[in-house]
Amino acid sequence: MAKLVYIFILSAFLFSIFATPKETIPSGEIFVGDTIQYNIEWDMSVSDVSLEEGKFYEDHTLPTFEIQTVKKDKNKISASIIFFVPGDYYLPVKWKEDGKETNSKLKISVLSNLTGAETEIEDIEPPIQFSGPYVLRLIGLIAFTILNLYILYALYLYWKSKPKIIDALWEKPPKLLESTKRLHLLEQYLNSETINEKELTFRISNYLKEVYSEKFEENLLGTTDSEFLAILHDKTHIPDSSIRDLRLYFRDLKYNLNTNSISKEDATIIWNRIKKDFLL
């Protein structure tokens, strides 16, 4: 009976040893800036082992370490970790053992690369001291700088006090965009007593090409209506139906012998509809 109890206790002890995941890191000292390889292995009695990539903070300023890569196999996880701050760390590894959630118990000690014997800045750079002839040179430099500043200020006051004469030839009149000129001519034509619908379509077509030439920064005036509308289809969000209707309208009026005149009201309606679809 005692032998059976002994075997049972030994089996339970061995089972608990092998059930606990095995965590390993490289032997030797670990310093700030080192990248180490961390491994954890387990058997079938352990489940839900997790380790995620990312930076981890002790406060909200700088990260203390970063898990750069995590490779997961069936019963093993390997991770690449770099440390930024010295100290003792436990990785955020979790698993379930007999239904109970457990965290990593492997302490990783990270050392600083600083020895404490580094030279301070004040030990490297001696304080600036002026004595003897250097004092006279410093006083002379300061006096020379003050004199120059005074002269520059006096010149500024003199220039400011002089009356300003503006030569009208220097002021160049603002240059009107070509599209603005064409729009002005188009609006003048819309107010004409007699409006030829074919001529109106040519003026509208040329104005649209000028506007989009300036917008796309390329010359579209030499393109055909079909080529121009194909460019609008590719480079704008104008509905296909509007582009198709304008193509048919230009084709029916610009390339036939139609010499009909229309009223100013009808011409304005045509122009407003095209302007709404292509310019607003």
VMD Tcl script that draws the C-alpha trace (Angstrom):
set ca {
  {0.00 0.00 0.00}
  {2.79 2.39 0.90}
  {4.45 1.57 -2.41}
  {1.32 2.56 -4.35}
  {1.10 5.86 -2.47}
  {4.74 6.54 -3.25}
  {4.22 5.82 -6.95}
  {1.13 8.07 -7.01}
  {2.97 10.99 -5.38}
  {5.96 10.55 -7.71}
  {3.70 10.45 -10.77}
  {1.86 13.57 -9.69}
  {5.17 15.34 -9.09}
  {6.56 14.34 -12.46}
  {3.29 15.30 -14.17}
  {3.38 18.77 -12.61}
  {6.97 19.24 -13.78}
  {6.26 18.28 -17.36}
  {2.88 20.04 -17.46}
  {4.43 23.45 -16.75}
  {5.64 25.14 -19.96}
  {9.39 25.42 -20.36}
  {10.63 29.01 -20.90}
  {14.18 29.63 -22.13}
  {16.37 32.62 -23.03}
  {20.06 32.79 -24.01}
  {22.52 32.33 -21.17}
  {24.76 35.21 -20.17}
  {24.20 38.84 -19.36}
  {21.65 40.91 -21.29}
  {22.27 44.62 -21.89}
  {20.11 47.50 -23.09}
  {19.90 47.38 -26.87}
  {20.43 43.59 -27.07}
  {17.97 41.50 -29.05}
  {17.34 38.09 -27.50}
  {15.46 34.98 -28.56}
  {12.76 33.77 -26.14}
  {11.22 30.29 -26.42}
  {8.36 28.59 -24.60}
  {7.38 24.93 -25.08}
  {4.49 22.95 -23.54}
  {2.68 19.63 -23.70}
  {-0.97 18.77 -24.27}
  {-2.02 19.56 -20.67}
  {-1.37 23.28 -21.29}
  {-3.63 25.36 -23.55}
  {-4.28 28.90 -24.79}
  {-0.62 30.00 -24.72}
  {-0.43 33.59 -25.96}
  {2.30 36.14 -26.65}
  {1.66 39.19 -28.84}
  {3.98 41.54 -30.72}
  {4.25 45.21 -29.74}
  {5.92 47.80 -27.55}
  {5.41 47.76 -23.79}
  {5.56 50.75 -21.49}
  {6.07 51.25 -17.79}
  {4.77 54.80 -18.20}
  {3.33 56.83 -21.08}
  {6.60 58.20 -22.49}
  {9.12 55.68 -23.80}
  {8.84 51.90 -24.30}
  {10.84 49.65 -21.98}
  {11.00 46.71 -24.39}
  {9.54 45.58 -27.70}
  {8.46 42.13 -28.87}
  {9.43 42.41 -32.52}
  {8.46 39.04 -33.97}
  {6.44 36.10 -32.67}
  {6.51 32.71 -34.39}
  {3.89 30.21 -33.23}
  {4.12 26.45 -33.79}
  {1.93 23.64 -32.48}
  {3.52 23.37 -29.02}
  {6.12 26.14 -29.17}
  {6.36 29.93 -29.45}
  {9.56 31.79 -30.40}
  {9.89 35.54 -30.03}
  {12.53 38.17 -30.79}
  {12.74 40.85 -28.05}
  {14.78 44.05 -27.67}
  {15.13 45.98 -24.40}
  {15.46 49.76 -24.10}
  {15.62 50.29 -20.32}
  {17.55 48.31 -17.68}
  {15.60 46.41 -15.06}
  {13.85 43.11 -14.29}
  {11.05 42.07 -16.62}
  {8.43 39.36 -16.95}
  {7.14 38.89 -20.48}
  {3.36 39.14 -21.07}
  {3.04 35.39 -21.70}
  {-0.18 33.72 -20.56}
  {-1.51 30.16 -20.66}
  {-4.10 27.93 -19.06}
  {-2.94 25.11 -16.84}
  {-5.67 22.78 -15.53}
  {-8.19 25.47 -16.48}
  {-6.38 28.15 -14.45}
  {-4.81 31.15 -16.17}
  {-1.09 31.48 -15.42}
  {1.48 34.16 -16.28}
  {5.17 33.82 -17.10}
  {7.44 33.24 -14.10}
  {10.73 33.75 -15.99}
  {12.49 36.88 -14.75}
  {14.69 38.62 -17.37}
  {17.33 40.94 -15.92}
  {18.58 43.67 -18.26}
  {21.76 45.58 -17.46}
  {22.82 49.10 -18.46}
  {25.74 49.71 -20.82}
  {26.83 52.70 -18.71}
  {29.59 52.08 -16.19}
  {29.14 55.24 -14.12}
  {32.62 56.48 -14.97}
  {31.58 58.49 -18.03}
  {32.97 62.01 -18.31}
  {30.47 64.81 -17.81}
  {30.24 67.68 -20.29}
  {31.59 70.18 -17.79}
  {34.66 67.97 -17.35}
  {35.35 68.06 -21.09}
  {34.81 71.75 -21.87}
  {36.65 74.19 -19.61}
  {34.77 77.40 -18.73}
  {35.37 80.38 -20.97}
  {37.53 82.95 -19.25}
  {38.69 86.31 -20.49}
  {41.71 88.00 -19.04}
  {44.56 90.26 -20.09}
  {44.45 91.36 -23.77}
  {41.39 89.18 -24.43}
  {39.29 91.52 -22.28}
  {40.25 94.47 -24.47}
  {39.45 92.51 -27.61}
  {36.06 91.55 -26.22}
  {35.27 95.17 -25.29}
  {36.35 96.31 -28.76}
  {34.18 93.66 -30.45}
  {31.13 94.68 -28.41}
  {31.71 98.38 -29.18}
  {32.12 97.63 -32.91}
  {28.87 95.62 -32.95}
  {26.95 98.37 -31.17}
  {28.30 101.00 -33.61}
  {27.20 98.94 -36.62}
  {23.74 98.40 -35.17}
  {23.42 102.14 -34.54}
  {24.44 102.97 -38.14}
  {21.96 100.44 -39.56}
  {19.17 101.85 -37.37}
  {19.99 105.42 -38.47}
  {19.89 104.39 -42.13}
  {16.53 102.69 -41.55}
  {15.07 105.84 -39.98}
  {16.40 107.95 -42.86}
  {14.93 105.62 -45.48}
  {11.60 105.53 -43.64}
  {11.38 109.32 -43.47}
  {11.84 109.79 -47.25}
  {8.65 110.13 -49.32}
  {7.91 107.09 -51.43}
  {7.42 107.61 -55.16}
  {5.67 104.82 -56.94}
  {6.26 104.52 -60.66}
  {3.09 103.37 -62.30}
  {5.15 101.53 -64.90}
  {6.43 99.20 -62.19}
  {2.96 98.09 -61.24}
  {2.01 95.52 -63.82}
  {-1.72 95.05 -64.27}
  {-2.94 91.61 -63.29}
  {-3.03 89.18 -66.18}
  {-6.46 87.77 -66.94}
  {-6.70 84.05 -67.48}
  {-7.58 83.02 -71.02}
  {-10.62 81.19 -69.69}
  {-11.87 84.45 -68.13}
  {-11.60 86.21 -71.50}
  {-13.46 83.41 -73.26}
  {-16.18 83.42 -70.59}
  {-16.64 87.16 -71.06}
  {-17.00 86.74 -74.83}
  {-19.42 83.83 -74.35}
  {-21.62 85.85 -71.99}
  {-21.59 88.76 -74.44}
  {-22.73 86.41 -77.19}
  {-25.55 85.10 -74.98}
  {-26.87 88.68 -74.80}
  {-26.86 89.11 -78.57}
  {-30.10 89.73 -80.40}
  {-29.42 86.87 -82.80}
  {-27.78 83.67 -81.54}
  {-26.75 80.92 -83.92}
  {-26.93 77.60 -82.07}
  {-24.01 76.15 -84.02}
  {-21.81 79.14 -83.15}
  {-22.91 78.83 -79.52}
  {-21.74 75.22 -79.36}
  {-18.30 76.21 -80.71}
  {-17.94 78.95 -78.09}
  {-19.02 76.63 -75.28}
  {-16.69 73.88 -76.47}
  {-13.67 76.21 -76.67}
  {-14.44 77.67 -73.23}
  {-14.66 74.22 -71.60}
  {-11.38 73.15 -73.21}
  {-9.67 76.33 -71.95}
  {-10.98 75.84 -68.40}
  {-9.79 72.23 -68.18}
  {-6.49 73.07 -69.88}
  {-5.76 75.42 -66.98}
  {-7.03 72.91 -64.42}
  {-5.03 69.94 -65.78}
  {-2.06 72.14 -66.82}
  {-2.03 70.76 -70.34}
  {-3.17 72.11 -73.71}
  {-6.53 70.58 -74.65}
  {-7.51 73.18 -77.28}
  {-6.18 71.02 -80.10}
  {-8.17 67.96 -79.12}
  {-11.38 66.87 -80.81}
  {-14.60 66.91 -78.82}
  {-14.48 63.12 -78.48}
  {-10.87 63.19 -77.24}
  {-11.63 66.05 -74.85}
  {-14.68 64.34 -73.37}
  {-12.72 61.07 -73.03}
  {-10.13 62.97 -70.94}
  {-12.93 64.36 -68.74}
  {-14.27 60.83 -68.32}
  {-10.85 59.58 -67.14}
  {-9.82 62.52 -64.94}
  {-13.06 63.83 -63.41}
  {-16.13 62.54 -61.59}
  {-18.58 63.99 -64.10}
  {-21.42 61.48 -64.65}
  {-21.15 59.36 -67.79}
  {-24.67 60.37 -68.79}
  {-23.73 64.08 -68.84}
  {-20.61 63.39 -70.93}
  {-22.59 61.24 -73.35}
  {-25.35 63.88 -73.76}
  {-22.79 66.63 -74.44}
  {-20.98 64.46 -77.01}
  {-24.26 63.89 -78.89}
  {-25.18 67.58 -78.65}
  {-21.82 68.72 -80.08}
  {-21.90 66.10 -82.83}
  {-25.42 66.99 -83.95}
  {-24.81 70.76 -84.10}
  {-21.13 71.35 -84.85}
  {-20.79 69.01 -87.80}
  {-23.93 69.67 -89.86}
  {-25.27 72.51 -91.99}
  {-27.64 73.79 -89.32}
  {-27.91 77.61 -89.44}
  {-30.93 77.96 -87.15}
  {-31.05 80.78 -84.64}
  {-32.39 80.45 -81.12}
  {-33.65 82.93 -78.56}
  {-31.54 84.30 -75.73}
  {-33.72 82.43 -73.26}
  {-33.17 79.05 -74.98}
  {-29.43 79.75 -75.29}
  {-29.22 80.62 -71.59}
  {-31.03 77.38 -70.69}
  {-28.54 75.35 -72.77}
  {-25.56 77.16 -71.22}
  {-26.85 76.84 -67.65}
  {-27.41 73.10 -68.06}
  {-23.87 72.54 -69.43}
  {-22.37 74.82 -66.78}
  {-24.16 72.89 -64.01}
  {-22.89 69.53 -65.26}
  {-19.29 70.50 -66.11}
  {-18.31 73.61 -64.14}
  {-20.14 73.65 -60.82}
}
mol new
graphics top color blue
foreach p $ca { graphics top sphere $p radius 0.5 }
foreach p [lrange $ca 0 end-1] q [lrange $ca 1 end] { graphics top cylinder $p $q radius 0.2 }
display resetview
